[in-house]
Amino acid sequence: MPRLRADFWVSAHLRRLGVEGIPAVQRRRGSPEAGAIFVKVDRLDGTADLYGPAPQALIAADDGERRFSVMLTGADSPDVEARIAKEVRFDEDLWIIEIDDRDGRHGLELMA
């Protein structure tokens, strides 16, 4: 099953977060068709979490779903920003969603 385009996925995820009352914005627009998506969750206390695409090798079957893995958790916000900058230098076509939530809610499907 083909994966949903990145632009559609980001738009739908932002709407879903909005319905759940979780403040989120699209911070960076990447490639509409297949850009990687990263999600920063600002805990509003100087720390943040960062989620990125799960490695494809860990996904047993390609069912079209996007799955994420934890890259940083409870990190200082400047460290998360440095990691995002590194990812952007590696791949200029990536997307960034930023969520402000003290509880760390993100609505992502995570790999265990």
C-alpha positions as CSV (number, residue, x, y, z in Angstrom):
1,M,0.0,0.0,0.0
2,P,1.5,3.4,-0.9
3,R,2.2,5.8,1.9
4,L,0.2,9.0,2.2
5,R,2.0,12.1,0.8
6,A,3.9,14.1,3.4
7,D,1.9,17.3,2.8
8,F,-1.4,15.5,3.3
9,W,-0.1,13.6,6.4
10,V,1.1,16.8,8.0
11,S,-2.1,18.7,7.3
12,A,-4.2,15.8,8.7
13,H,-2.0,15.4,11.8
14,L,-2.2,19.1,12.6
15,R,-6.0,19.0,12.3
16,R,-6.1,15.9,14.5
17,L,-4.0,17.7,17.2
18,G,-6.2,20.8,16.9
19,V,-9.3,18.7,17.5
20,E,-7.7,17.2,20.6
21,G,-6.8,20.7,21.9
22,I,-3.1,20.2,21.4
23,P,-1.4,23.4,20.1
24,A,0.8,22.6,17.1
25,V,2.2,24.4,14.0
26,Q,4.0,23.4,10.8
27,R,7.4,25.0,11.3
28,R,9.0,23.8,8.1
29,R,7.6,22.7,4.8
30,G,9.5,19.9,3.1
31,S,9.0,17.9,-0.1
32,P,5.2,17.5,-0.6
33,E,5.5,13.9,-1.9
34,A,8.0,12.2,0.3
35,G,9.7,14.5,2.8
36,A,10.8,13.0,6.1
37,I,8.7,14.3,9.0
38,F,10.1,15.3,12.4
39,V,8.1,16.3,15.4
40,K,9.3,18.5,18.3
41,V,7.3,18.5,21.5
42,D,8.1,21.6,23.6
43,R,7.3,20.7,27.2
44,L,7.1,24.4,28.1
45,D,9.7,24.0,30.9
46,G,12.9,24.3,28.9
47,T,12.9,20.7,27.8
48,A,11.7,19.1,24.6
49,D,11.3,15.7,22.9
50,L,12.1,15.0,19.2
51,Y,10.6,12.3,17.1
52,G,11.7,11.3,13.6
53,P,10.9,8.6,11.1
54,A,11.4,5.1,12.3
55,P,14.1,3.2,10.5
56,Q,12.6,1.2,7.6
57,A,14.4,-1.9,8.7
58,L,12.3,-2.0,11.9
59,I,9.0,-1.9,10.1
60,A,7.9,-5.5,9.3
61,A,5.3,-4.7,6.6
62,D,4.8,-1.5,4.6
63,D,1.1,-0.9,5.3
64,G,1.4,2.8,4.3
65,E,1.5,4.1,7.8
66,R,4.1,6.5,9.0
67,R,5.8,5.4,12.2
68,F,8.1,7.4,14.4
69,S,10.9,6.7,16.9
70,V,12.2,8.8,19.8
71,M,15.3,10.7,18.9
72,L,15.6,12.8,22.0
73,T,13.5,12.9,25.1
74,G,13.5,15.4,28.0
75,A,16.4,17.2,26.4
76,D,17.3,20.8,26.8
77,S,15.5,22.8,24.0
78,P,18.9,24.1,22.5
79,D,20.0,20.5,22.2
80,V,16.9,19.6,20.3
81,E,17.3,22.7,18.1
82,A,20.9,21.6,17.3
83,R,19.7,18.1,16.3
84,I,17.0,19.6,14.1
85,A,19.6,21.9,12.4
86,K,21.8,18.8,11.8
87,E,18.9,16.9,10.3
88,V,18.0,19.9,8.0
89,R,21.7,20.0,6.8
90,F,21.4,16.3,6.0
91,D,18.0,16.6,4.3
92,E,16.7,19.9,3.1
93,D,13.3,18.4,2.1
94,L,12.2,17.4,5.6
95,W,9.1,18.7,7.5
96,I,9.0,19.9,11.1
97,I,5.9,20.0,13.2
98,E,6.2,21.7,16.6
99,I,3.8,21.0,19.4
100,D,3.5,22.8,22.7
101,D,2.3,20.5,25.4
102,R,3.4,20.1,29.0
103,D,2.3,16.5,29.0
104,G,4.3,15.6,25.9
105,R,1.2,14.5,23.8
106,H,2.0,14.1,20.1
107,G,-0.5,11.6,18.6
108,L,2.3,9.7,16.7
109,E,2.4,6.0,16.1
110,L,5.7,5.0,17.7
111,M,7.9,2.0,17.1
112,A,8.5,0.0,20.3
